[in-house]
Amino acid sequence: QVQLVESGGGLVQAGGSLRLSCAASGRSFSSYTVGWFRQAPGKERVLVAAISWSSNSPYYADSVKGRFTISRDNAERTLYLQLNSLIPEDTAIYYCAARLQGGTPSSPASYAYWGQGTQVTVSS
């Protein structure tokens, strides 16, 4: 079993930055693929970024490439998402997710473990 707890969300003006954190507990964090999803009101939950256990070739959605950076600290059992150059369209609840298998699939159904989410609101 894996428990995930997000933090770092908030209200920020367009052009600003935030850093989201996801603290993991339970089984071996270093062997998981972990990712960040987001869900805006009335929309589906979509994958923003994901990183495998080896941290090679992270996945980024086209909408956040060049603005967001995903990273992990296996020793601290923590996943991060640095959000730069934020735009109002980035407003959503951001969820941390984990899967035991490799790869970085984009379907939420491929991830077995989820955090409770953290709200990010970008004002224009």
All heavy atoms as an XYZ file, in Angstrom:
935
protein
N       0.842     -1.195      0.000
C       0.000      0.000      0.000
C       0.878      1.247      0.000
O       1.935      1.255      0.627
C      -0.910      0.006      1.238
C      -2.024      1.031      1.193
C      -3.092      0.676      0.195
O      -3.134     -0.446     -0.313
N      -3.955      1.624     -0.123
N       0.419      2.269     -0.699
C       1.155      3.519     -0.799
C       0.210      4.659     -0.436
O      -0.935      4.693     -0.883
C       1.685      3.734     -2.224
C       2.368      5.095     -2.342
C       2.652      2.626     -2.608
N       0.682      5.568      0.374
C      -0.083      6.754      0.705
C       0.629      7.973      0.117
O       1.850      8.093      0.206
C      -0.219      6.928      2.216
C      -1.058      5.871      2.902
C      -0.299      4.577      3.117
O       0.865      4.585      3.510
N      -0.961      3.458      2.851
N      -0.157      8.849     -0.483
C       0.384     10.041     -1.141
C      -0.310     11.278     -0.594
O      -1.544     11.307     -0.511
C       0.171      9.958     -2.653
C       0.754      8.729     -3.360
C       0.272      8.664     -4.802
C       2.267      8.750     -3.308
N       0.471     12.293     -0.264
C      -0.089     13.535      0.271
C       0.534     14.719     -0.454
O       1.750     14.935     -0.369
C       0.165     13.663      1.785
C      -0.417     14.981      2.301
C      -0.438     12.489      2.535
N      -0.314     15.472     -1.166
C       0.156     16.630     -1.913
C       0.146     17.887     -1.052
O      -0.632     18.000     -0.104
C      -0.716     16.898     -3.142
C      -0.831     15.761     -4.116
C      -2.087     14.940     -3.912
O      -2.586     14.918     -2.759
O      -2.571     14.316     -4.868
N       0.990     18.825     -1.440
C       1.000     20.142     -0.814
C       1.578     21.141     -1.797
O       2.166     20.750     -2.809
C       1.812     20.142      0.481
O       3.157     19.797      0.215
N       1.406     22.439     -1.500
C       2.038     23.470     -2.307
C       1.125     24.222     -3.243
O       1.568     25.169     -3.908
N      -0.136     23.825     -3.328
C      -1.057     24.550     -4.195
C      -1.375     25.923     -3.627
O      -0.985     26.273     -2.510
N      -2.109     26.724     -4.405
C      -2.490     28.050     -3.936
C      -2.967     28.921     -5.067
O      -3.205     28.460     -6.186
N      -3.105     30.197     -4.752
C      -3.543     31.205     -5.714
C      -2.331     32.008     -6.161
O      -1.556     32.499     -5.330
C      -4.569     32.132     -5.059
C      -5.017     33.354     -5.871
C      -5.732     32.917     -7.140
C      -5.913     34.247     -5.012
N      -2.171     32.148     -7.477
C      -1.027     32.857     -8.022
C      -1.475     33.643     -9.250
O      -2.423     33.235     -9.938
C       0.112     31.874     -8.366
C      -0.311     30.899     -9.450
C       1.381     32.601     -8.745
N      -0.820     34.750     -9.515
C      -1.127     35.532    -10.707
C      -0.506     34.901    -11.943
O       0.516     34.193    -11.849
C      -0.621     36.962    -10.541
C      -1.409     37.789     -9.549
C      -0.997     39.238     -9.551
O       0.139     39.581     -9.892
N      -1.907     40.123     -9.178
N      -1.093     35.169    -13.081
C      -0.535     34.689    -14.339
C       0.919     35.130    -14.460
O       1.261     36.268    -14.122
C      -1.351     35.209    -15.510
N       1.753     34.215    -14.929
C       3.179     34.471    -15.032
C       3.962     34.038    -13.811
O       5.199     34.004    -13.848
N       3.264     33.710    -12.757
C       3.916     33.309    -11.513
C       4.307     31.849    -11.501
O       4.159     31.128    -12.491
N       4.804     31.414    -10.339
C       5.308     30.054    -10.170
C       4.780     29.440     -8.887
O       4.455     30.144     -7.926
C       6.841     30.050    -10.132
O       7.390     30.531    -11.342
N       4.711     28.121     -8.892
C       4.399     27.336     -7.706
C       5.234     26.071     -7.755
O       5.643     25.621     -8.825
C       2.916     26.952     -7.655
C       1.894     28.011     -7.256
C       0.486     27.446     -7.452
C       2.092     28.460     -5.826
N       5.437     25.485     -6.578
C       6.091     24.185     -6.504
C       5.200     23.251     -5.710
O       4.936     23.500     -4.528
C       7.455     24.288     -5.845
C       8.259     22.990     -5.932
C       9.467     23.044     -5.029
N      10.450     22.017     -5.349
C      11.388     21.596     -4.507
N      11.468     22.127     -3.301
N      12.257     20.677     -4.869
N       4.749     22.190     -6.361
C       3.938     21.182     -5.697
C       4.832     20.058     -5.190
O       5.818     19.701     -5.839
C       2.899     20.612     -6.653
C       1.986     21.617     -7.370
C       0.957     20.869     -8.218
C       1.308     22.541     -6.384
N       4.466     19.519     -4.044
C       5.180     18.382     -3.471
C       4.197     17.252     -3.207
O       3.020     17.487     -2.949
C       5.859     18.775     -2.154
O       6.806     19.798     -2.351
N       4.705     16.039     -3.271
C       3.904     14.856     -2.977
C       4.753     13.933     -2.119
O       5.740     13.365     -2.603
C       3.479     14.163     -4.259
S       2.637     12.583     -4.012
N       4.388     13.811     -0.859
C       5.111     12.956      0.069
C       4.508     11.565      0.055
O       3.289     11.411      0.176
C       5.056     13.540      1.476
N       5.359     10.564     -0.086
C       4.901      9.178     -0.186
C       5.300      8.391      1.047
O       6.374      8.593      1.616
C       5.494      8.529     -1.427
N       4.453      7.477      1.424
C       4.776      6.535      2.509
C       4.261      5.163      2.108
O       3.425      5.030      1.214
C       4.139      6.982      3.823
O       2.740      7.038      3.705
N       4.787      4.155      2.750
C       4.372      2.803      2.417
C       5.498      2.038      1.760
O       6.655      2.148      2.147
N       5.180      1.273      0.730
C       6.160      0.420      0.075
C       7.181      1.230     -0.707
O       7.069      2.427     -0.855
C       5.438     -0.573     -0.828
C       4.549     -1.542     -0.070
C       3.768     -2.431     -0.989
N       4.655     -3.244     -1.818
C       4.206     -4.055     -2.759
N       2.907     -4.147     -2.986
N       5.040     -4.765     -3.490
N       8.168      0.568     -1.240
C       9.343      1.184     -1.837
C       8.999      2.202     -2.914
O       8.645      1.864     -4.035
C      10.239      0.093     -2.425
O      11.374      0.672     -3.029
N       9.146      3.466     -2.563
C       8.809      4.557     -3.475
C       9.713      4.564     -4.695
O       9.286      4.894     -5.797
C       8.916      5.881     -2.714
C       8.748      7.098     -3.559
C       7.490      7.495     -3.972
C       9.840      7.866     -3.941
C       7.316      8.628     -4.742
C       9.680      9.004     -4.710
C       8.416      9.382     -5.110
N      10.970      4.212     -4.514
C      11.950      4.351     -5.592
C      11.661      3.458     -6.786
O      12.159      3.698     -7.882
C      13.357      4.065     -5.063
O      13.436      2.737     -4.593
N      10.834      2.432     -6.615
C      10.568      1.504     -7.716
C       9.300      1.855     -8.497
O       8.962      1.179     -9.459
C      10.473      0.083     -7.188
O       9.418     -0.030     -6.271
N       8.602      2.904     -8.099
C       7.342      3.287     -8.742
C       7.544      4.248     -9.883
O       8.473      5.050     -9.900
C       6.430      3.986     -7.750
C       5.945      3.149     -6.599
C       5.452      3.761     -5.461
C       5.977      1.775     -6.643
C       5.001      3.024     -4.392
C       5.534      1.024     -5.582
C       5.040      1.650     -4.450
O       4.606      0.914     -3.397
N       6.615      4.216    -10.811
C       6.381      5.347    -11.699
C       5.418      6.284    -10.982
O       4.410      5.835    -10.421
C       5.778      4.898    -13.034
O       6.797      4.281    -13.830
C       5.193      6.066    -13.799
N       5.719      7.567    -10.987
C       4.853      8.552    -10.335
C       4.548      9.684    -11.302
O       5.333      9.970    -12.205
C       5.501      9.114     -9.053
C       5.434      8.098     -7.932
C       6.948      9.530     -9.299
N       3.415     10.299    -11.094
C       3.017     11.355    -12.015
C       2.094     12.361    -11.377
O       1.600     12.164    -10.260
N       1.879     13.447    -12.104
C       0.935     14.488    -11.717
C      -0.175     14.571    -12.758
O       0.105     14.695    -13.954
C       1.637     15.845    -11.625
C       2.571     15.971    -10.476
C       3.929     15.759    -10.490
C       2.232     16.338     -9.134
N       4.452     15.970     -9.236
C       3.432     16.336     -8.395
C       1.047     16.678     -8.489
C       3.472     16.661     -7.018
C       1.103     16.995     -7.141
C       2.292     16.981     -6.426
N      -1.399     14.481    -12.290
C      -2.580     14.701    -13.109
C      -3.224     16.010    -12.659
O      -2.983     16.484    -11.557
C      -3.586     13.565    -12.918
C      -3.200     12.273    -13.576
C      -2.242     11.441    -13.017
C      -3.818     11.861    -14.756
C      -1.882     10.244    -13.620
C      -3.473     10.665    -15.364
C      -2.509      9.857    -14.795
N      -4.089     16.540    -13.520
C      -4.889     17.685    -13.101
C      -6.295     17.541    -13.649
O      -6.519     16.914    -14.684
C      -4.270     19.002    -13.533
C      -4.268     19.289    -15.035
C      -3.512     20.582    -15.309
N      -3.513     20.934    -16.731
C      -2.819     21.938    -17.244
N      -2.052     22.699    -16.462
N      -2.885     22.198    -18.534
N      -7.226     18.137    -12.914
C      -8.627     18.088    -13.322
C      -9.253     19.451    -13.099
O      -9.344     19.912    -11.947
C      -9.384     17.014    -12.544
C     -10.792     16.791    -13.035
C     -11.396     15.517    -12.469
O     -10.949     14.977    -11.464
N     -12.427     15.016    -13.125
N      -9.673     20.069    -14.181
C     -10.371     21.341    -14.122
C     -11.872     21.078    -13.998
O     -12.347     19.995    -14.358
C     -10.074     22.164    -15.371
N     -12.634     22.039    -13.495
C     -14.077     21.841    -13.334
C     -14.749     21.445    -14.638
O     -14.547     22.084    -15.677
C     -14.559     23.216    -12.850
C     -13.374     23.818    -12.188
C     -12.188     23.341    -12.977
N     -15.511     20.372    -14.588
C     -16.247     19.918    -15.759
C     -15.416     19.204    -16.802
O     -15.922     18.890    -17.884
N     -14.154     18.962    -16.499
C     -13.270     18.304    -17.474
C     -12.714     17.007    -16.905
O     -12.775     16.759    -15.707
C     -12.138     19.251    -17.873
C     -12.609     20.497    -18.606
C     -11.447     21.283    -19.161
C     -11.939     22.480    -19.963
N     -10.807     23.264    -20.534
N     -12.156     16.195    -17.791
C     -11.575     14.926    -17.375
C     -10.222     15.145    -16.695
O      -9.562     16.163    -16.898
C     -11.393     14.011    -18.586
C     -12.687     13.566    -19.238
C     -12.457     12.589    -20.380
O     -11.295     12.452    -20.802
O     -13.426     11.974    -20.839
N      -9.841     14.159    -15.924
C      -8.521     14.184    -15.299
C      -7.486     13.795    -16.357
O      -7.632     12.768    -17.029
C      -8.490     13.204    -14.135
C      -7.277     13.322    -13.259
C      -7.423     12.461    -12.012
N      -8.545     12.878    -11.174
C      -8.766     12.401     -9.957
N      -7.930     11.509     -9.423
N      -9.810     12.804     -9.269
N      -6.454     14.619    -16.505
C      -5.449     14.385    -17.540
C      -4.038     14.378    -16.950
O      -3.761     15.080    -15.966
C      -5.531     15.444    -18.662
C      -6.869     15.347    -19.395
C      -5.338     16.852    -18.112
N      -3.179     13.619    -17.576
C      -1.796     13.532    -17.131
C      -1.034     14.787    -17.547
O      -1.056     15.185    -18.709
C      -1.124     12.298    -17.731
C       0.322     12.067    -17.334
C       0.456     11.801    -15.836
C       0.922     10.919    -18.139
N      -0.353     15.380    -16.591
C       0.458     16.568    -16.842
C       1.921     16.174    -17.044
O       2.578     16.618    -17.980
C       0.331     17.554    -15.664
C       1.304     18.709    -15.819
C      -1.095     18.057    -15.553
N       2.423     15.332    -16.152
C       3.819     14.909    -16.225
C       3.975     13.611    -15.440
O       3.253     13.374    -14.479
C       4.749     15.974    -15.643
N       4.934     12.792    -15.869
C       5.189     11.541    -15.177
C       6.661     11.186    -15.296
O       7.334     11.595    -16.247
C       4.323     10.420    -15.741
N       7.131     10.417    -14.325
C       8.540     10.052    -14.303
C       8.659      8.641    -13.755
O       8.035      8.277    -12.774
C       9.332     11.081    -13.458
C      10.825     10.855    -13.568
C       8.870     11.093    -12.016
C      11.636     12.015    -12.998
N       9.460      7.826    -14.424
C       9.627      6.439    -14.000
C      10.645      6.352    -12.869
O      11.248      7.350    -12.480
C      10.076      5.582    -15.176
O      11.393      5.972    -15.568
N      10.888      5.147    -12.401
C      11.793      4.960    -11.277
C      13.205      5.408    -11.617
O      13.936      5.867    -10.748
C      11.804      3.490    -10.852
C      12.406      2.586    -11.879
C      11.756      1.958    -12.903
C      13.786      2.222    -11.995
N      12.642      1.230    -13.646
C      13.893      1.359    -13.114
C      14.936      2.518    -11.267
C      15.101      0.811    -13.510
C      16.143      1.968    -11.655
C      16.215      1.132    -12.772
N      13.602      5.274    -12.887
C      14.958      5.623    -13.284
C      15.142      7.114    -13.531
O      16.272      7.586    -13.699
C      15.342      4.874    -14.557
O      14.516      5.292    -15.628
N      14.021      7.866    -13.576
C      14.034      9.304    -13.835
C      14.541      9.662    -15.235
O      14.858     10.823    -15.489
C      14.874     10.053    -12.791
O      14.358      9.863    -11.509
N      14.622      8.683    -16.124
C      15.009      8.969    -17.507
C      13.773      9.332    -18.323
O      12.727      8.751    -18.141
C      15.688      7.752    -18.128
C      17.021      7.464    -17.491
O      17.702      8.360    -17.024
N      17.389      6.199    -17.441
N      13.917     10.283    -19.229
C      12.876     10.652    -20.188
C      11.513     10.877    -19.533
O      10.563     10.138    -19.790
C      12.751      9.564    -21.261
O      13.969      9.402    -21.923
N      11.380     11.885    -18.691
C      10.066     12.190    -18.139
C       9.073     12.525    -19.247
O       9.461     13.038    -20.308
C      10.308     13.403    -17.246
C      11.766     13.477    -17.036
C      12.401     12.820    -18.209
N       7.806     12.248    -18.973
C       6.741     12.600    -19.913
C       6.151     13.942    -19.510
O       5.949     14.208    -18.312
C       5.647     11.537    -19.884
C       4.371     12.003    -20.542
C       4.193     11.874    -21.916
C       3.371     12.628    -19.803
C       3.041     12.333    -22.522
C       2.221     13.086    -20.402
C       2.061     12.940    -21.761
O       0.930     13.408    -22.354
N       5.853     14.772    -20.504
C       5.137     16.034    -20.278
C       4.017     16.172    -21.305
O       4.205     15.874    -22.490
C       6.061     17.243    -20.412
C       7.116     17.339    -19.336
C       8.406     16.890    -19.564
C       6.810     17.882    -18.087
C       9.378     16.977    -18.570
C       7.769     17.969    -17.096
C       9.049     17.514    -17.351
O       9.995     17.597    -16.358
N       2.882     16.635    -20.851
C       1.823     17.002    -21.782
C       2.286     18.198    -22.598
O       3.041     19.049    -22.109
C       0.547     17.340    -21.023
N       1.844     18.273    -23.848
C       2.266     19.370    -24.728
C       1.950     20.734    -24.129
O       2.695     21.693    -24.308
C       1.584     19.233    -26.089
C       2.153     18.094    -26.911
O       3.265     17.618    -26.593
O       1.474     17.674    -27.871
N       0.850     20.799    -23.402
C       0.399     22.084    -22.871
C       1.303     22.647    -21.781
O       1.215     23.829    -21.447
C      -1.026     21.946    -22.318
O      -1.060     20.960    -21.305
N       2.192     21.803    -21.221
C       3.046     22.281    -20.126
C       4.526     22.178    -20.436
O       5.359     22.591    -19.626
C       2.740     21.522    -18.816
C       1.257     21.603    -18.483
C       3.215     20.077    -18.881
N       4.880     21.642    -21.595
C       6.291     21.499    -21.957
C       6.983     22.851    -21.941
O       6.462     23.832    -22.473
C       6.421     20.864    -23.337
C       6.247     19.362    -23.350
C       6.422     18.803    -24.751
C       6.231     17.297    -24.765
N       6.310     16.729    -26.129
N       8.153     22.880    -21.332
C       8.921     24.114    -21.244
C       8.523     25.005    -20.078
O       9.216     25.978    -19.779
N       7.412     24.683    -19.406
C       6.953     25.489    -18.267
C       6.974     24.707    -16.958
O       7.246     25.288    -15.908
C       5.536     26.003    -18.531
C       5.404     26.865    -19.762
C       4.027     27.528    -19.852
N       2.934     26.561    -19.928
C       1.952     26.474    -19.026
N       1.917     27.285    -17.993
N       0.980     25.576    -19.184
N       6.663     23.426    -17.013
C       6.605     22.587    -15.827
C       7.790     21.622    -15.826
O       8.230     21.169    -16.882
C       5.317     21.767    -15.781
C       4.058     22.557    -15.567
C       4.050     23.946    -15.561
C       2.857     21.896    -15.368
C       2.888     24.666    -15.373
C       1.678     22.592    -15.164
C       1.697     23.969    -15.174
N       8.264     21.292    -14.613
C       9.343     20.324    -14.468
C       8.993     19.347    -13.358
O       8.713     19.756    -12.229
C      10.669     21.012    -14.137
O      10.990     21.962    -15.162
C      11.799     19.980    -14.043
N       9.043     18.054    -13.686
C       8.789     17.009    -12.697
C      10.128     16.462    -12.212
O      11.071     16.330    -12.993
C       7.904     15.885    -13.282
C       7.472     14.915    -12.182
C       8.612     15.166    -14.417
C       6.419     13.896    -12.647
N      10.201     16.169    -10.933
C      11.410     15.570    -10.378
C      11.033     14.730     -9.174
O       9.933     14.869     -8.626
C      12.428     16.644     -9.987
O      11.906     17.495     -8.992
N      11.942     13.861     -8.778
C      11.690     13.005     -7.619
C      12.949     12.887     -6.803
O      14.060     12.886     -7.334
C      11.190     11.629     -8.058
C      12.179     10.820     -8.870
C      11.530      9.565     -9.456
N      11.077      8.653     -8.427
C      10.276      7.610     -8.676
N       9.850      7.371     -9.912
N       9.907      6.815     -7.686
N      12.768     12.767     -5.512
C      13.854     12.519     -4.576
C      13.533     11.206     -3.883
O      12.716     11.172     -2.954
C      13.966     13.674     -3.574
C      15.158     13.530     -2.648
O      15.590     12.381     -2.378
O      15.641     14.558     -2.170
N      14.132     10.133     -4.359
C      13.796      8.816     -3.817
C      14.212      8.677     -2.360
O      13.551      7.983     -1.581
C      14.431      7.724     -4.661
C      13.767      7.598     -6.023
O      12.593      7.938     -6.195
N      14.515      7.121     -7.006
N      15.302      9.309     -1.987
C      15.755      9.228     -0.598
C      14.746      9.883      0.341
O      14.516      9.403      1.457
C      17.121      9.885     -0.457
N      14.152     10.988     -0.115
C      13.161     11.696      0.692
C      11.743     11.202      0.412
O      10.790     11.687      1.033
C      13.248     13.203      0.424
C      14.566     13.829      0.875
C      14.742     13.737      2.376
O      13.737     13.836      3.125
O      15.900     13.549      2.818
N      11.585     10.278     -0.540
C      10.285      9.727     -0.887
C       9.313     10.844     -1.268
O       8.161     10.871     -0.810
C       9.718      8.897      0.257
C      10.660      7.787      0.694
C      10.250      7.218      2.059
N       9.042      6.429      1.954
C       9.014      5.147      1.640
N      10.132      4.504      1.375
N       7.869      4.492      1.586
N       9.788     11.743     -2.091
C       8.983     12.904     -2.457
C       9.043     13.149     -3.955
O      10.090     13.033     -4.579
C       9.472     14.159     -1.708
O       9.441     13.913     -0.302
C       8.587     15.350     -2.017
N       7.890     13.505     -4.499
C       7.741     13.882     -5.893
C       7.456     15.376     -5.945
O       6.730     15.895     -5.099
C       6.588     13.106     -6.532
C       6.209     13.444     -7.962
C       7.306     12.991     -8.914
C       4.878     12.797     -8.311
N       8.019     16.041     -6.950
C       7.835     17.482     -7.090
C       7.304     17.823     -8.478
O       7.528     17.104     -9.448
C       9.162     18.229     -6.888
C       9.795     18.005     -5.548
C      10.830     17.087     -5.390
C       9.357     18.710     -4.420
C      11.413     16.876     -4.160
C       9.940     18.504     -3.188
C      10.969     17.578     -3.065
O      11.546     17.375     -1.835
N       6.622     18.954     -8.553
C       6.251     19.538     -9.837
C       6.467     21.043     -9.729
O       5.784     21.704     -8.951
C       4.799     19.240    -10.213
C       4.398     19.692    -11.616
C       5.133     18.866    -12.673
C       2.890     19.571    -11.820
N       7.436     21.548    -10.478
C       7.692     22.983    -10.540
C       6.853     23.565    -11.660
O       6.977     23.135    -12.813
C       9.174     23.249    -10.785
C       9.545     24.713    -10.886
C       9.386     25.448     -9.574
O       9.711     24.930     -8.513
N       8.866     26.675     -9.649
N       6.020     24.536    -11.322
C       5.125     25.156    -12.290
C       5.582     26.595    -12.512
O       5.526     27.409    -11.599
C       3.682     25.162    -11.785
C       2.929     23.850    -11.614
C       3.467     23.021    -10.457
C       1.455     24.104    -11.410
N       6.049     26.905    -13.704
C       6.488     28.249    -14.054
C       5.618     28.815    -15.165
O       4.918     28.083    -15.864
C       7.947     28.235    -14.505
C       8.908     27.810    -13.418
O       8.662     28.043    -12.224
N       9.998     27.177    -13.809
N       5.673     30.131    -15.316
C       4.926     30.822    -16.381
C       3.469     30.379    -16.401
O       2.914     30.040    -17.457
C       5.588     30.557    -17.747
O       6.934     30.985    -17.736
N       2.856     30.382    -15.244
C       1.481     29.882    -15.123
C       0.499     30.760    -15.878
O       0.661     31.995    -15.960
C       1.095     29.797    -13.644
C       1.707     28.599    -12.914
C       1.699     28.813    -11.414
C       0.951     27.324    -13.282
N      -0.496     30.121    -16.431
C      -1.569     30.784    -17.164
C      -2.900     30.364    -16.547
O      -2.974     29.317    -15.875
C      -1.513     30.433    -18.668
C      -1.627     28.921    -18.865
C      -0.216     30.962    -19.289
C      -1.634     28.498    -20.337
N      -3.967     31.147    -16.760
C      -5.259     30.788    -16.151
C      -5.736     29.384    -16.517
O      -6.414     28.736    -15.704
C      -6.194     31.862    -16.699
C      -5.311     33.052    -16.897
C      -4.007     32.486    -17.373
N      -5.366     28.907    -17.697
C      -5.769     27.571    -18.129
C      -5.126     26.462    -17.295
O      -5.517     25.295    -17.392
C      -5.435     27.366    -19.599
C      -6.286     28.177    -20.580
C      -5.896     29.644    -20.615
O      -4.802     30.016    -20.127
O      -6.699     30.445    -21.145
N      -4.139     26.786    -16.482
C      -3.523     25.802    -15.593
C      -4.335     25.595    -14.314
O      -4.012     24.722    -13.506
C      -2.106     26.242    -15.207
C      -1.156     26.259    -16.394
O      -1.239     25.344    -17.229
O      -0.330     27.194    -16.469
N      -5.373     26.402    -14.130
C      -6.212     26.278    -12.935
C      -6.889     24.911    -12.893
O      -7.566     24.518    -13.851
C      -7.268     27.392    -12.906
O      -6.618     28.654    -12.783
C      -8.222     27.193    -11.742
N      -6.673     24.184    -11.804
C      -7.216     22.825    -11.659
C      -6.845     22.291    -10.288
O      -6.035     22.894     -9.573
C      -6.649     21.905    -12.742
N      -7.430     21.147     -9.969
C      -6.934     20.370     -8.835
C      -5.836     19.461     -9.378
O      -6.047     18.764    -10.378
C      -8.044     19.552     -8.176
C      -9.135     20.470     -7.630
C      -7.463     18.690     -7.055
C     -10.331     19.730     -7.075
N      -4.694     19.473     -8.731
C      -3.557     18.666     -9.146
C      -3.429     17.464     -8.220
O      -3.410     17.616     -6.994
C      -2.282     19.501     -9.133
C      -2.190     20.439    -10.308
C      -3.033     21.550    -10.398
C      -1.280     20.215    -11.340
C      -2.971     22.411    -11.490
C      -1.209     21.071    -12.432
C      -2.051     22.165    -12.501
O      -1.991     23.008    -13.589
N      -3.322     16.290     -8.835
C      -3.247     15.040     -8.093
C      -1.911     14.342     -8.352
O      -1.464     14.258     -9.496
C      -4.353     14.086     -8.517
C      -5.758     14.566     -8.229
C      -6.472     15.297     -9.178
C      -6.383     14.265     -7.018
C      -7.757     15.728     -8.926
C      -7.670     14.692     -6.752
C      -8.349     15.418     -7.709
O      -9.626     15.848     -7.457
N      -1.362     13.809     -7.305
C      -0.197     12.948     -7.398
C      -0.688     11.504     -7.522
O      -1.669     11.115     -6.871
C       0.639     13.122     -6.119
S       2.019     12.022     -5.930
N      -0.021     10.711     -8.363
C      -0.432      9.326     -8.565
C       0.791      8.438     -8.717
O       1.853      8.906     -9.142
C      -1.327      9.215     -9.797
N       0.622      7.152     -8.410
C       1.735      6.213     -8.495
C       1.260      4.869     -9.029
O       0.105      4.479     -8.845
C       2.385      6.028     -7.119
N       2.183      4.177     -9.703
C       1.908      2.832    -10.201
C       3.152      1.981     -9.995
O       4.284      2.491    -10.060
C       1.520      2.845    -11.682
C       2.537      3.417    -12.589
C       2.034      3.493    -14.029
N       2.547      2.410    -14.853
C       1.811      1.515    -15.469
N       0.485      1.557    -15.373
N       2.349      0.571    -16.223
N       2.924      0.684     -9.746
C       4.044     -0.222     -9.495
C       4.771     -0.599    -10.769
O       5.958     -0.903    -10.749
C       3.539     -1.480     -8.798
C       3.006     -1.284     -7.382
C       2.402     -2.594     -6.873
C       4.107     -0.820     -6.452
N       4.068     -0.579    -11.897
C       4.666     -0.996    -13.147
C       5.492      0.133    -13.745
O       5.393      1.277    -13.324
C       3.569     -1.422    -14.135
C       2.708     -2.569    -13.668
C       1.577     -2.121    -12.770
O       1.467     -0.940    -12.412
N       0.729     -3.045    -12.386
N       6.301     -0.207    -14.759
C       7.118      0.785    -15.438
C       6.325      1.578    -16.457
O       5.106      1.450    -16.564
N       7.040      2.416    -17.215
C       6.394      3.231    -18.228
C       5.711      4.438    -17.628
O       5.630      4.592    -16.407
N       5.184      5.286    -18.494
C       4.491      6.503    -18.056
C       3.173      6.623    -18.807
O       2.970      7.542    -19.613
C       5.358      7.760    -18.303
O       5.758      7.785    -19.674
C       6.590      7.757    -17.412
N       2.252      5.718    -18.571
C       0.969      5.765    -19.293
C       0.161      6.989    -18.914
O       0.268      7.510    -17.799
C       0.274      4.478    -18.852
C       0.874      4.168    -17.523
C       2.300      4.619    -17.609
N      -0.683      7.436    -19.822
C      -1.442      8.661    -19.592
C      -2.825      8.426    -19.012
O      -3.470      9.375    -18.565
C      -1.582      9.438    -20.901
O      -2.248      8.649    -21.870
N      -3.281      7.189    -19.000
C      -4.621      6.917    -18.494
C      -4.636      6.894    -16.970
O      -3.824      6.201    -16.343
C      -5.118      5.567    -19.003
O      -6.305      5.201    -18.330
N      -5.568      7.618    -16.351
C      -5.678      7.562    -14.887
C      -5.902      6.139    -14.373
O      -5.452      5.809    -13.265
C      -6.886      8.453    -14.587
C      -6.965      9.401    -15.730
C      -6.514      8.610    -16.924
N      -6.538      5.307    -15.162
C      -6.817      3.939    -14.728
C      -5.543      3.113    -14.566
O      -5.565      2.056    -13.936
C      -7.755      3.256    -15.725
N      -4.441      3.581    -15.140
C      -3.176      2.853    -15.040
C      -2.440      3.113    -13.737
O      -1.400      2.505    -13.493
C      -2.271      3.249    -16.212
O      -2.853      2.882    -17.450
N      -2.959      4.002    -12.920
C      -2.319      4.366    -11.655
C      -3.181      3.874    -10.501
O      -4.364      4.206    -10.418
C      -2.107      5.875    -11.579
C      -1.105      6.357    -12.610
C      -1.455      6.496    -13.950
C       0.204      6.650    -12.245
C      -0.530      6.900    -14.897
C       1.129      7.075    -13.187
C       0.756      7.191    -14.512
O       1.678      7.596    -15.451
N      -2.568      3.127     -9.591
C      -3.335      2.488     -8.520
C      -3.471      3.356     -7.279
O      -4.398      3.168     -6.492
C      -2.679      1.164     -8.140
N      -2.550      4.290     -7.099
C      -2.502      5.061     -5.862
C      -2.620      6.550     -6.165
O      -1.982      7.054     -7.104
C      -1.201      4.768     -5.105
C      -0.999      3.296     -4.853
C      -0.113      2.552     -5.628
C      -1.724      2.645     -3.856
C       0.054      1.200     -5.406
C      -1.557      1.290     -3.632
C      -0.673      0.576     -4.419
O      -0.517     -0.770     -4.198
N      -3.405      7.229     -5.328
C      -3.706      8.638     -5.559
C      -3.648      9.436     -4.270
O      -4.002      8.933     -3.193
C      -5.104      8.783     -6.157
C      -5.212      8.241     -7.540
C      -5.464      6.951     -7.902
C      -5.047      8.973     -8.747
N      -5.454      6.838     -9.272
C      -5.213      8.069     -9.821
C      -4.772     10.305     -9.044
C      -5.109      8.456    -11.164
C      -4.678     10.695    -10.363
C      -4.848      9.776    -11.409
N      -3.240     10.685     -4.390
C      -3.362     11.621     -3.291
C      -4.725     12.279     -3.314
O      -5.560     12.008     -4.191
N      -4.944     13.180     -2.362
C      -6.245     13.808     -2.223
C      -6.396     15.047     -3.114
O      -7.503     15.550     -3.280
C      -6.486     14.207     -0.760
C      -5.839     15.518     -0.316
C      -4.324     15.453     -0.195
O      -3.723     14.374     -0.270
N      -3.698     16.595      0.017
N      -5.294     15.519     -3.663
C      -5.329     16.664     -4.567
C      -5.008     17.975     -3.876
O      -5.229     18.132     -2.667
N      -4.488     18.910     -4.660
C      -4.210     20.260     -4.161
C      -4.641     21.257     -5.232
O      -4.385     21.059     -6.420
C      -2.721     20.427     -3.800
O      -2.507     21.703     -3.197
C      -1.796     20.280     -5.001
N      -5.316     22.303     -4.797
C      -5.892     23.275     -5.740
C      -4.839     24.271     -6.196
O      -4.125     24.863     -5.381
C      -7.054     24.025     -5.080
C      -7.673     25.114     -5.940
C      -8.478     24.551     -7.100
O      -9.291     23.649     -6.916
N      -8.267     25.096     -8.304
N      -4.775     24.473     -7.510
C      -3.960     25.530     -8.094
C      -4.896     26.471     -8.838
O      -5.657     26.039     -9.710
C      -2.901     24.966     -9.059
C      -2.209     26.096     -9.809
C      -1.882     24.127     -8.294
N      -4.864     27.743     -8.482
C      -5.699     28.740     -9.129
C      -4.812     29.856     -9.663
O      -4.028     30.441     -8.907
C      -6.732     29.324     -8.146
O      -7.520     28.264     -7.614
C      -7.635     30.322     -8.849
N      -4.935     30.131    -10.966
C      -4.136     31.158    -11.613
C      -5.066     32.283    -12.049
O      -5.975     32.069    -12.853
C      -3.367     30.601    -12.818
C      -2.462     31.677    -13.411
C      -2.550     29.375    -12.419
N      -4.839     33.464    -11.518
C      -5.674     34.612    -11.862
C      -5.056     35.401    -13.015
O      -3.832     35.466    -13.153
C      -5.839     35.520    -10.645
O      -4.584     36.041    -10.244
N      -5.914     35.989    -13.818
C      -5.432     36.743    -14.985
C      -5.159     38.190    -14.632
O      -5.478     38.656    -13.566
C      -6.463     36.671    -16.110
O      -7.706     37.145    -15.659
